[in-house]
Amino acid sequence: MIALRVRHCSFESSLWKNSRDQRISHLKSILDGGVLLSKSKEEIMELLGDEYNHYYVDQWKYFVRDLKSLPYKIYLEIEFRNNIVADCRVKLI
């Protein structure tokens, strides 16, 4: 597991959409607080933006941060079932 020194804050949609360098600080709130669970695709687009996710695909990714010390990027991955968020997780790609 990779340890990152991150100051966590509660999720704010406008900060997520307008300040990509601050996204990492929202992850704990999103994952632990269930902010996105049970939301529709429309609600997710409103909260996080579309970021080139195709509406008819059931797995969306949102860029969070580059890992400068490793050749990976951190993404928030959202899985939908019947157009409703079923799971959210962090993915290294």
C-alpha positions in Angstrom: 0.0 0.0 0.0 1.2 3.5 -0.8 1.3 6.0 2.0 0.5 9.5 1.0 0.6 12.5 3.3 -2.7 14.1 2.5 -4.7 16.6 4.4 -8.3 15.3 4.2 -11.3 17.5 3.8 -15.0 17.0 3.3 -16.2 16.7 -0.3 -17.1 19.8 -2.2 -18.3 19.5 -5.8 -17.0 22.9 -7.0 -13.5 22.2 -5.6 -13.4 18.7 -7.2 -14.3 20.1 -10.6 -12.3 23.3 -10.5 -9.2 22.4 -8.6 -7.7 19.1 -9.8 -4.6 19.4 -7.6 -6.9 19.2 -4.5 -8.8 16.1 -5.5 -6.7 13.8 -3.4 -7.9 15.5 -0.3 -11.5 14.6 -1.1 -11.0 10.8 -1.6 -11.4 9.8 2.0 -14.6 11.7 2.3 -15.9 10.1 -0.9 -14.9 6.6 -0.1 -15.6 6.5 3.7 -18.6 8.7 3.7 -20.5 7.1 0.8 -20.9 10.5 -0.8 -21.5 8.9 -4.3 -23.3 5.6 -3.4 -26.8 5.2 -4.7 -26.5 8.3 -6.9 -27.5 8.2 -10.6 -25.2 8.9 -13.5 -26.8 12.3 -13.9 -26.1 13.2 -10.3 -22.5 12.0 -10.6 -22.0 14.2 -13.7 -23.4 17.1 -11.8 -21.1 16.4 -8.7 -17.9 15.4 -10.5 -18.3 16.6 -14.1 -18.3 14.2 -17.1 -14.5 14.1 -17.7 -14.9 12.1 -21.0 -16.9 9.3 -19.4 -19.4 7.7 -21.8 -22.9 7.7 -20.4 -23.7 4.1 -21.6 -20.6 2.6 -20.0 -21.0 1.2 -16.4 -17.5 2.0 -15.2 -16.3 5.6 -15.0 -12.9 6.9 -14.1 -11.9 10.3 -12.7 -8.3 11.4 -12.6 -7.1 12.3 -9.1 -3.3 12.7 -9.1 0.0 11.7 -10.6 2.4 9.8 -8.4 5.7 11.5 -9.1 7.9 8.9 -7.4 6.2 6.0 -9.3 5.0 5.6 -12.9 1.3 5.6 -11.9 -1.7 7.8 -11.8 -4.4 7.7 -9.2 -8.0 7.5 -10.4 -11.4 7.3 -8.7 -13.2 4.4 -10.3 -17.0 4.3 -10.1 -19.0 1.3 -10.9 -22.7 1.5 -11.9 -25.5 -1.1 -11.8 -28.7 -0.1 -13.4 -27.4 3.5 -13.8 -26.9 3.8 -10.0 -23.5 3.9 -8.2 -22.8 0.5 -6.7 -19.1 0.9 -5.8 -16.3 3.4 -5.6 -12.6 2.6 -5.3 -9.2 4.1 -5.9 -7.3 2.6 -8.8 -3.6 3.0 -9.7 -3.0 2.9 -13.5 
